[in-house]
Amino acid sequence: MTDCVFCSIVAGEVPATVVVSTDRVIAFRDIAPQAPVHVVVVPREHHTDVAALAATDPATLADLVEVANEVAEREADGEYRLVFNTGPDSGQSVFHAHGHVLAGRRMAWPPG
């Protein structure tokens, strides 16, 4: 997709602070962090949202969650919130599947 910022980050066309990179996923720091640790984990291939990713490539979704956990282990003693927004009403603004690793502070409940 030519107009997808996450595809551009994956391609190296848009700079990002990458913290983990594998064959299937890439994790980078969010440009507008909502917690002391805020890392976005995306599949290298474009999928519109996490439901589409799960339906078409569950192995990559599993890798995405594994990388999210790796980031949290390194940066937050393994305590984190992993958030997937699906659809504009949920707050999804980039329509490329991605999870937000949020950590480094006590999280409130309910989240929204």
Buried (B, 14 or more C-beta within 10 A) or exposed (E): EEEBBBBBBBEEEEEBEEBBEBEBBBBBBBEEBEBEBBBBBBBBBBBBBBBBBBEEBEEBBEBBBBBBBBBBEEBBEEEBBBBBBBEEEEEBEBBBBBBBBBBBEEEEEEEE
